[in-house]
Amino acid sequence: MDVLALAQEIINGRRLGRQDDLSFFLTCDLDQLCRGADEIRAACVGDKVDLCSIINGRSGRCPEDCKYCAQSAHNHTDCEVYDFLPQEEILRVCKLNEQEGVDRFSIVTAGRALTGAEFDQAIQAYEAMHRECKIDLCASMGFLSEEQLHRLHQAGVTSYHHNIETSRRNFPNICTTHTYDMKVETLKKVKAEGMCACSGGIIGMGETWEDRLDMAVSLAELGIDSIPINALMPIPGTPLEHMPRLTEDEILRTIAFFRYINPEANIRLAAGRALLTNDGETAFKAGASATITGNMLTTAACATIRSDRSMLADMGRDVTPEYWKEA
């Protein structure tokens, strides 16, 4: 397979799917694959790099048993535990991120779903951010209903994050307290509400290469707009604490074929950037077009917003948020 010729076909409108034999992605020359992925990124997404940041709005005591997660009550970690943060603290952090030129800001909460009084608090926080800030707003709050997603949308949230985590086949090996289909149904609700759907997963949890390809195809079938790719950073006290760390080549190959299969999505670097050269510079030459920046939940952030913006600007990428262009 000539992956550079295939890249041109994709730029010209071809789309890969479940009907295609995608096994060549696993054996083709990595440099050529990354080059082709970067050409697709340049043609289909452009040079703008979407920067997002998150605040851990409610932490710990999660009843779900996801094997990778520090926040699960089933695991034995030293994760912080606290209820929903005060609105003033969320607004303060949002404004700091806006001052630094981040494109979008998200409240992320531990738990199966944010409900009741805490969900009402979240709505009030989003209304305040929407009123006082120009930054785009995102949310990640578990399995929400149509009504809850609509309320978020009305409060100013334009994007909702809900990872499928892995392939359908591998999902029961990672989590047993909810199902892959529940994830898919939530994402369909997000799309129906007219919000951007952000969904990806974690690689390095013992899945096969075929599982990674399957996840990429599943996300394409769902029409996902933003795809965060996390490389597992094993957390002590979780069932996956002894998993070997991925090599840079494994991560780059995954990012590159995700770009071929999802040419118009934002392929977003998330956890595990420390495993990449210069905090991910190589990935931005292999199809990535977005990243989480700043303080990353329960894995140590190794790159500041300013150093990310500087690195990307040096690469010739556009890191100016829309709200600065409008000012």
Backbone torsions as a table, in degrees:
resi	resn	phi	psi	omega
1	MET	NA	126.6	175.0
2	ASP	-86.5	99.9	-172.5
3	VAL	-70.6	-25.6	177.3
4	LEU	-72.7	-38.5	174.9
5	ALA	-65.0	-39.9	177.5
6	LEU	-62.7	-39.4	178.1
7	ALA	-57.7	-42.2	178.5
8	GLN	-65.8	-38.5	176.7
9	GLU	-61.0	-41.0	179.8
10	ILE	-67.4	-41.8	176.2
11	ILE	-59.1	-35.1	-179.5
12	ASN	-83.3	0.8	172.4
13	GLY	121.7	-8.8	178.6
14	ARG	-67.8	144.2	176.0
15	ARG	-128.3	134.7	179.7
16	LEU	-88.5	147.3	-179.9
17	GLY	-151.1	-168.1	-176.1
18	ARG	-62.1	-23.4	-179.3
19	GLN	-75.0	-14.0	-176.2
20	ASP	-93.0	146.7	171.5
21	ASP	-80.4	108.8	-175.1
22	LEU	-100.9	8.0	-173.9
23	SER	-64.2	-22.9	179.7
24	PHE	-61.5	-25.5	178.9
25	PHE	-59.5	-25.8	-173.6
26	LEU	-85.7	-13.8	-175.0
27	THR	-125.1	-12.6	-176.2
28	CYS	-68.9	164.9	-179.6
29	ASP	-61.6	126.1	-173.9
30	LEU	-66.2	-41.5	-179.2
31	ASP	-61.4	-43.0	178.6
32	GLN	-65.2	-41.3	179.7
33	LEU	-61.6	-45.0	-180.0
34	CYS	-65.4	-39.7	178.8
35	ARG	-62.5	-45.0	178.1
36	GLY	-62.9	-41.2	179.0
37	ALA	-62.8	-38.9	179.4
38	ASP	-67.5	-36.0	176.8
39	GLU	-65.2	-40.3	177.2
40	ILE	-63.8	-45.3	178.6
41	ARG	-57.1	-46.6	-178.2
42	ALA	-62.8	-40.6	-176.2
43	ALA	-78.9	-38.1	-170.7
44	CYS	-97.6	-24.1	-179.2
45	VAL	-118.4	-38.3	-179.7
46	GLY	97.9	-169.4	-173.7
47	ASP	-90.7	-7.8	179.2
48	LYS	-68.5	129.0	174.8
49	VAL	-104.8	121.6	-177.9
50	ASP	-84.0	117.2	179.8
51	LEU	-102.5	126.2	175.8
52	CYS	-125.2	154.6	175.6
53	SER	-137.6	160.8	-172.6
54	ILE	-134.5	154.4	171.0
55	ILE	-123.8	136.9	180.0
56	ASN	-80.3	95.2	-170.4
57	GLY	-74.2	-29.1	175.0
58	ARG	-147.8	129.6	-168.1
59	SER	-122.4	138.8	170.0
60	GLY	79.3	178.2	178.2
61	ARG	57.8	28.4	-178.7
62	CYS	-74.1	131.2	-177.7
63	PRO	-76.3	-11.0	-178.6
64	GLU	-78.4	153.7	-171.9
65	ASP	-108.5	32.8	179.6
66	CYS	-55.6	123.8	-168.3
67	LYS	-71.4	-16.8	-177.1
68	TYR	-92.0	-10.2	-159.3
69	CYS	-99.7	132.8	177.2
70	ALA	-69.8	-22.3	-171.9
71	GLN	-89.7	-7.8	-179.9
72	SER	-70.4	133.6	176.8
73	ALA	-67.9	-16.5	178.3
74	HIS	-76.2	-20.1	-177.5
75	ASN	-100.4	165.4	-172.5
76	HIS	-120.8	79.2	-176.9
77	THR	-117.9	173.3	177.8
78	ASP	-98.8	32.2	179.3
79	CYS	-59.7	138.7	174.7
80	GLU	-62.3	146.4	176.8
81	VAL	-124.9	122.2	175.3
82	TYR	-158.0	156.6	177.7
83	ASP	-78.4	-176.5	-174.9
84	PHE	-57.7	133.1	-175.5
85	LEU	-66.5	153.4	174.7
86	PRO	-62.8	146.1	-179.5
87	GLN	-55.7	-38.1	-177.1
88	GLU	-61.3	-38.9	-179.6
89	GLU	-69.2	-42.2	179.4
90	ILE	-63.4	-44.9	-179.4
91	LEU	-64.0	-38.4	179.5
92	ARG	-62.6	-45.9	-178.8
93	VAL	-68.8	-37.9	177.3
94	CYS	-59.2	-46.1	-178.8
95	LYS	-65.1	-36.9	176.5
96	LEU	-61.6	-43.7	179.5
97	ASN	-66.3	-37.2	176.9
98	GLU	-64.1	-42.0	178.6
99	GLN	-61.2	-29.5	-178.8
100	GLU	-87.0	-3.2	175.9
101	GLY	86.7	26.5	175.2
102	VAL	-77.8	143.3	-176.4
103	ASP	-77.0	-40.3	-176.3
104	ARG	-144.8	154.2	-173.9
105	PHE	-133.1	135.3	-175.2
106	SER	-129.6	140.4	165.7
107	ILE	-91.0	126.8	177.8
108	VAL	-115.1	131.4	-178.5
109	THR	-124.9	139.9	174.6
110	ALA	-73.1	150.6	176.1
111	GLY	120.0	163.3	-179.8
112	ARG	-62.1	-42.0	177.6
113	ALA	-161.2	146.2	173.5
114	LEU	-85.2	126.0	-174.9
115	THR	-138.1	174.2	171.1
116	GLY	58.0	-139.2	-175.0
117	ALA	-62.2	-35.5	-179.6
118	GLU	-68.8	-35.3	175.4
119	PHE	-65.7	-39.7	176.3
120	ASP	-60.7	-39.6	176.2
121	GLN	-61.3	-40.6	179.1
122	ALA	-62.9	-43.6	178.8
123	ILE	-59.3	-44.9	179.7
124	GLN	-63.5	-38.1	178.3
125	ALA	-64.7	-43.2	179.2
126	TYR	-66.0	-39.6	177.9
127	GLU	-60.9	-39.8	178.7
128	ALA	-67.0	-43.5	178.8
129	MET	-64.3	-41.8	-179.4
130	HIS	-64.3	-34.2	-179.6
131	ARG	-73.4	-40.8	-169.3
132	GLU	-103.0	-11.1	-176.1
133	CYS	-128.7	160.4	176.8
134	LYS	-105.7	-9.3	-178.8
135	ILE	-61.2	144.3	175.2
136	ASP	-67.3	148.1	-175.6
137	LEU	-116.0	138.6	-179.2
138	CYS	-130.4	161.2	177.2
139	ALA	-140.4	151.1	175.5
140	SER	-143.9	96.4	-168.3
141	MET	-135.2	24.3	174.4
142	GLY	83.2	-150.3	-172.1
143	PHE	-85.0	89.8	-178.2
144	LEU	-94.8	157.8	177.3
145	SER	-83.0	168.3	175.0
146	GLU	-56.7	-42.4	-178.0
147	GLU	-63.6	-42.3	179.3
148	GLN	-64.2	-43.3	178.5
149	LEU	-62.6	-38.5	178.2
150	HIS	-64.2	-42.0	178.4
151	ARG	-62.7	-41.0	176.6
152	LEU	-61.5	-45.6	-179.4
153	HIS	-59.1	-45.4	179.1
154	GLN	-63.6	-29.8	-179.2
155	ALA	-80.2	-3.7	176.2
156	GLY	114.6	-0.1	179.9
157	VAL	-79.1	128.0	-177.6
158	THR	-107.7	-12.1	-175.2
159	SER	-140.7	141.6	177.8
160	TYR	-127.1	133.2	-176.3
161	HIS	-106.1	132.9	-178.5
162	HIS	-160.6	94.6	-174.6
163	ASN	-68.9	140.2	169.1
164	ILE	-82.3	-14.2	172.4
165	GLU	76.1	-45.5	-175.1
166	THR	-161.2	-164.6	177.9
167	SER	-76.7	162.4	174.8
168	ARG	-58.0	-42.6	-178.4
169	ARG	-61.9	-41.6	-173.5
170	ASN	-85.9	-15.0	-171.7
171	PHE	-54.6	-45.0	-179.1
172	PRO	-63.4	-18.8	175.7
173	ASN	-75.8	-16.7	-174.9
174	ILE	-105.5	-34.0	-176.5
175	CYS	-150.9	137.8	178.7
176	THR	-120.6	-5.8	-176.4
177	THR	-89.1	-11.5	168.7
178	HIS	-147.3	171.9	-171.9
179	THR	-114.1	162.1	175.0
180	TYR	-60.3	-41.0	-179.0
181	ASP	-63.7	-33.1	175.6
182	MET	-62.6	-38.5	176.8
183	LYS	-61.5	-48.6	-178.1
184	VAL	-60.6	-43.4	-179.3
185	GLU	-62.2	-40.2	178.4
186	THR	-62.5	-43.1	179.9
187	LEU	-64.9	-35.4	176.4
188	LYS	-64.9	-36.5	176.5
189	LYS	-64.7	-40.7	179.2
190	VAL	-60.5	-47.0	179.8
191	LYS	-63.2	-40.7	-179.1
192	ALA	-65.2	-30.4	178.5
193	GLU	-75.4	-13.4	179.5
194	GLY	86.9	18.2	177.1
195	MET	-95.8	157.8	171.3
196	CYS	-67.3	135.6	179.0
197	ALA	-101.4	124.1	179.3
198	CYS	-114.6	116.9	-177.7
199	SER	-156.2	132.9	177.0
200	GLY	-150.9	-136.5	-178.9
201	GLY	-173.6	-165.0	-176.1
202	ILE	-121.5	132.8	173.5
203	ILE	-108.0	152.0	-178.1
204	GLY	97.9	18.1	-180.0
205	MET	-101.4	19.7	-179.6
206	GLY	95.0	4.6	178.8
207	GLU	-74.4	165.7	176.1
208	THR	-90.2	168.0	173.5
209	TRP	-61.7	-35.7	178.7
210	GLU	-63.6	-34.8	175.5
211	ASP	-62.5	-40.6	179.9
212	ARG	-65.2	-43.0	176.6
213	LEU	-61.6	-42.5	-179.4
214	ASP	-62.2	-41.3	178.2
215	MET	-62.0	-42.9	-180.0
216	ALA	-61.3	-42.1	180.0
217	VAL	-68.7	-41.7	179.4
218	SER	-59.5	-41.1	179.4
219	LEU	-66.6	-37.3	176.6
220	ALA	-64.7	-42.0	179.8
221	GLU	-62.8	-31.9	179.5
222	LEU	-82.8	-7.9	-179.2
223	GLY	68.6	39.2	-176.4
224	ILE	-70.9	137.5	-174.8
225	ASP	-88.1	-32.5	-176.3
226	SER	-137.2	128.4	-173.1
227	ILE	-123.3	97.8	175.3
228	PRO	-74.4	130.7	175.8
229	ILE	-113.3	114.7	177.5
230	ASN	-100.8	134.1	167.7
231	ALA	-97.2	125.2	-174.3
232	LEU	-53.8	127.6	168.7
233	MET	-109.6	97.6	-170.9
234	PRO	-57.4	131.2	-176.0
235	ILE	-105.5	124.8	177.9
236	PRO	-54.7	137.0	179.6
237	GLY	94.5	-3.7	175.0
238	THR	-105.4	157.7	179.9
239	PRO	-60.9	-19.8	-179.0
240	LEU	-99.6	17.3	-173.4
241	GLU	-61.7	-24.6	-176.3
242	HIS	-102.7	10.8	178.7
243	MET	-65.5	138.9	177.3
244	PRO	-68.5	146.1	179.1
245	ARG	-75.1	147.0	-179.7
246	LEU	-71.5	153.8	173.3
247	THR	-83.2	161.1	178.0
248	GLU	-61.1	-40.3	-179.3
249	ASP	-61.8	-39.1	178.3
250	GLU	-62.5	-43.6	-178.8
251	ILE	-66.1	-44.2	-178.4
252	LEU	-65.5	-40.2	178.2
253	ARG	-61.9	-41.6	179.9
254	THR	-63.9	-48.5	179.6
255	ILE	-58.7	-42.9	-176.8
256	ALA	-63.6	-46.2	-178.3
257	PHE	-75.8	-23.8	170.8
258	PHE	-61.5	-37.7	178.3
259	ARG	-66.9	-42.2	177.8
260	TYR	-60.6	-38.9	-174.4
261	ILE	-84.9	-24.6	179.0
262	ASN	-127.1	68.6	-168.7
263	PRO	-63.9	-28.6	-174.6
264	GLU	-101.5	-2.8	-179.9
265	ALA	-81.3	159.0	166.5
266	ASN	-79.9	116.4	173.4
267	ILE	-90.2	115.0	-165.7
268	ARG	-110.7	123.0	173.4
269	LEU	-70.0	137.6	178.7
270	ALA	-130.8	-130.1	-178.2
271	ALA	-62.8	151.9	176.3
272	GLY	94.8	7.5	179.3
273	ARG	-62.4	-24.7	179.1
274	ALA	-63.6	-17.1	179.3
275	LEU	-82.8	-5.4	-176.3
276	LEU	-108.7	152.7	178.3
277	THR	-59.9	134.2	177.2
278	ASN	49.3	44.9	175.9
279	ASP	57.1	31.4	172.8
280	GLY	111.0	4.0	-179.6
281	GLU	-55.4	-39.6	-179.9
282	THR	-61.6	-36.3	-178.2
283	ALA	-67.9	-32.9	178.4
284	PHE	-72.2	-10.1	172.5
285	LYS	-101.1	7.2	-177.0
286	ALA	-125.8	19.1	175.0
287	GLY	115.3	-13.6	-179.8
288	ALA	-70.6	143.5	-177.6
289	SER	-134.4	8.0	-176.0
290	ALA	-159.5	162.8	176.1
291	THR	-157.4	151.0	163.7
292	ILE	-78.0	138.8	-177.8
293	THR	-132.5	164.5	178.4
294	GLY	79.2	-138.0	-172.3
295	ASN	-86.4	112.7	-174.1
296	MET	-100.2	88.1	170.8
297	LEU	34.5	-111.7	-170.5
298	THR	-107.7	8.5	169.5
299	THR	-113.4	142.7	-173.5
300	ALA	-62.8	129.4	176.0
301	ALA	-78.3	127.1	-177.2
302	CYS	-108.9	-4.5	179.4
303	ALA	-129.4	131.1	176.9
304	THR	-82.2	164.1	178.2
305	ILE	-59.1	-42.3	-177.4
306	ARG	-66.2	-40.1	179.7
307	SER	-69.7	-33.7	174.9
308	ASP	-63.7	-47.6	-179.3
309	ARG	-61.9	-39.5	179.6
310	SER	-65.4	-47.3	179.5
311	MET	-59.0	-45.9	-176.7
312	LEU	-69.3	-38.6	176.6
313	ALA	-62.4	-39.5	178.0
314	ASP	-63.9	-26.3	177.9
315	MET	-83.8	-2.0	-178.8
316	GLY	85.1	14.5	179.4
317	ARG	-88.6	156.3	-179.4
318	ASP	-90.1	116.1	179.8
319	VAL	-118.6	24.1	178.6
320	THR	-93.1	118.0	-179.8
321	PRO	-66.8	154.2	-178.7
322	GLU	-56.5	-36.9	-175.4
323	TYR	-70.6	-19.6	172.4
324	TRP	-79.2	-35.8	179.7
325	LYS	-66.6	-31.5	-178.2
326	GLU	-79.7	-21.6	-173.3
327	ALA	-66.8	NA	NA
